[in-house]
Amino acid sequence: MAVLRDDWSTHLCTVSLLTVIRLLPVNTSNPLRSRTPIPRRSTLADRIVTTVPPATTVPPVEEGSVRLEDGAGPLQGRLEIFHNGQWGTVCKDGFGQVDAAVVCRQLGWYGGWVSLGFEGGPIWMSQVDCSGVETALIQCPFPGWGIHSCQQSDSVGVICVQATTTTTTTVIQPGNMEIGQVVVRARWRRFTFTRPLKRVPVVVVAPRTSGREAVTIRVKDVRTTGFSAIIAKPTGSKVRSGQRMSVTFWAVTTGIKEFGNDGLVLQAERTNMRNLKFGKKCKPDGLKPSDWGRIEFGQAFQNQLNEPPAGPPALLTTIQTIRNEKGLPSNSKPWLTVAVKEVRTDHAKVALHMSETSRYGKVTKREQVGWIAVKQGIYPDFFLSTGPTTVVALKSARVVSGMDNPGNPELPLGTTLQGGIALALVSQSTRRGGKGDDGGWARVLEATRQYVSVAIDEDQTCDKERNHGSEEVSLVVFGRAGRN
């Protein structure tokens, strides 16, 4: 039968009510033998699906949570901390790199640098005094919530970095080394790296000026996650329990390392030794010095074919253990530092040194001496997890004298450090012999982006003077903290 139409497109139907007619082939066989069911045609009800979204709950913000707001990206901005149901800021007064590093660690990132020029919200914290071991800002000492004398414009900002940074020439894979600053006190404190290193590192530290008394820094319990440190004083120096010192540390996993196209080469190792030296004055009868120990360098610091002479490396040393120690946290007994002489391209002579304190304490066990040898040079584009920086490694002439000697020289770096700060590490590289061998160890007096001032310190156990003949020192300076 023919179907007549009035006109195309003339209808009273909606799209949803259109019926689709499927033409099936005619089954000419016996219908009683057919067992194939005819599919049921879907209806409009089949196609209507009602979706009920699941109930969602926003987790409550925990007391002491931190965040970075109004920055150029998620890794930087105004520091805010959550207290009593409200976000507030932190005043810049007393807030430094150590405090910022705690914030970045709490957020799961690296770095920890302070930026200024922020304002907004109530000021919750001021005069924050983190030690560097905390995992959250709320764990750091401060006067109390809302106690401050700051303006809104004094709110501090923080800059962090992610774990991995890439450049056109170098991929930073954290885990080989970390350079930074910690605040050490006259009692043992634990310091945690921003992330665990791949292996147990060598840790070298550089004592700075802290009052006028003779001090150094001792470390122990070096692990992949961190280390412990204390301000140590020899017999004859007064131990003040509240004394604190901001020091630079450098942690490097053992082995020889070459860093990309920068040309920086270093070797980090640990050597167990009981080789002992001491001053000629005030020594007990019968005590005799032992021979110098010897550490061997790899081929990296020796002359290569068609290359200019490499020269000896800058050599940094720190004792890693306290196996003979009986006095800390009071006066250290036996008083031990590392003596170095004859730094060559393939070796150096090293020993433990008691200065003029050999009457106090005995050395019956081997101590582990950690050392880092660095190829001398200026490395302008050394990449850390925090960005590019300058690294300078040098071995000075014999121009560094004692704490009481007038006019200690400023050792020029030969460049201006990229990165904004100067993290300096120093060790003595020569040892005066004969009657003039009264011990001594290097301390950083001042570190800038253009020069570092260094002096040789002495104990005051046998005599009160701290004059010292000129020595050579090894110096390594970074323009920023970070990891590699």
DASUL-V662413 format. One record per pair of residues at least 4 apart in sequence whose C-alpha atoms are under 6 Angstrom apart, sorted by the first residue. I is the first residue (numbers start at 0). J is the second residue. If there is no record, write none. Layout:
i = [I:I]
j = [J:J]
This chain:
i = [62:62:63:63:63:64:64:65:65:66:67:67:67:67:68:68:69:70:70:74:75:75:76:76:77:77:78:78:79:79:80:80:81:81:87:87:87:87:88:88:88:89:89:89:89:89:89:90:90:90:90:91:91:91:92:93:94:96:96:97:98:99:99:100:100:102:103:103:103:103:104:105:105:108:108:109:109:109:110:110:111:111:112:112:113:113:114:114:115:115:117:117:118:118:118:122:123:123:124:124:125:126:127:127:128:128:129:130:132:132:160:163:164:164:165:171:173:173:174:174:175:175:175:176:176:176:176:177:177:177:177:178:178:178:178:179:179:179:180:180:180:181:181:182:182:183:183:183:184:184:184:184:185:185:185:185:186:186:187:187:188:188:189:189:190:190:190:191:191:192:192:195:195:196:198:198:199:199:200:200:200:201:201:201:202:202:203:203:203:204:204:205:205:205:206:206:206:207:207:207:208:213:214:214:215:216:216:216:217:217:218:218:218:219:219:219:220:221:232:232:232:233:233:233:234:234:235:235:247:253:253:254:254:255:255:256:256:257:257:258:264:265:265:266:266:267:267:268:268:269:269:270:270:271:271:271:272:272:273:274:274:274:274:274:275:275:275:275:275:276:276:277:277:277:278:278:278:278:278:282:282:283:291:291:291:292:292:292:293:293:293:294:294:295:295:296:296:300:300:301:301:302:302:310:311:311:312:312:312:312:313:313:313:313:313:314:314:314:315:315:315:316:316:317:317:318:318:318:319:319:320:320:323:324:324:325:326:326:326:327:332:332:333:333:333:334:335:335:336:336:337:337:337:338:338:338:338:339:339:339:339:340:340:340:340:341:341:342:343:353:354:354:375:375:376:376:377:378:378:379:380:380:380:381:381:381:382:382:383:383:383:384:384:385:388:388:388:389:389:389:389:390:390:391:391:392:392:393:393:394:394:395:395:396:397:397:397:398:398:399:399:399:400:400:400:400:400:401:401:401:401:401:402:402:402:402:403:403:404:409:409:409:410:410:410:411:412:412:415:415:416:416:417:418:418:420:420:421:421:421:421:421:422:422:423:423:424:424:425:425:426:426:426:427:427:428:428:429:429:431:431:432:439:439:439:440:440:441:441:442:442:443:444:444:445:445:446:457:459]
j = [81:82:80:81:137:80:81:79:80:79:75:76:77:78:76:77:76:75:76:159:157:158:156:157:117:156:88:156:87:88:86:87:85:86:120:121:122:123:122:123:154:122:123:124:125:154:155:125:153:154:155:153:154:155:126:126:127:111:112:131:129:111:112:110:111:136:108:109:111:159:108:134:135:160:161:159:160:161:159:160:158:159:157:158:156:157:156:157:155:156:152:154:151:152:154:145:144:145:144:145:147:141:140:141:139:140:139:182:190:191:385:171:171:384:170:483:482:483:196:197:251:252:483:250:251:482:483:249:250:481:482:248:249:480:481:247:248:480:246:247:248:245:246:244:245:229:243:244:229:230:242:243:229:230:240:242:229:328:228:229:227:228:226:227:225:226:227:224:225:224:225:223:224:223:223:252:222:223:250:251:252:250:251:369:249:250:248:249:317:247:248:247:424:425:215:216:442:442:443:444:444:458:231:232:231:229:230:231:228:229:227:228:319:227:319:320:226:226:236:330:331:330:331:334:330:460:459:460:422:267:268:266:267:265:266:264:265:263:264:263:374:372:373:371:372:370:371:369:370:368:369:367:368:365:366:367:365:366:365:289:291:292:350:351:288:289:350:351:352:288:352:352:353:354:354:355:436:437:438:357:358:358:348:349:350:348:349:350:347:348:349:346:347:345:346:345:346:309:344:309:344:308:309:344:343:344:372:373:374:375:372:373:393:394:473:371:372:473:370:371:426:369:370:368:369:367:368:369:367:368:366:367:362:332:333:332:330:331:332:331:359:360:359:360:361:353:352:353:351:352:350:351:352:349:350:351:352:348:349:428:429:348:428:429:430:347:348:347:347:357:437:438:392:393:391:392:391:389:390:389:387:388:389:387:388:389:386:387:481:482:483:481:482:481:417:418:478:416:417:477:478:476:477:475:476:474:475:473:474:472:473:471:472:471:469:470:471:469:470:454:469:470:454:455:467:468:469:454:455:456:466:467:454:455:456:465:465:466:466:450:451:452:450:451:452:450:449:450:448:449:448:478:478:478:479:478:479:446:447:448:477:478:476:477:475:476:474:475:473:474:441:472:473:441:472:471:472:470:471:435:436:436:455:456:457:455:456:454:455:453:454:453:452:453:451:452:451:465:463]
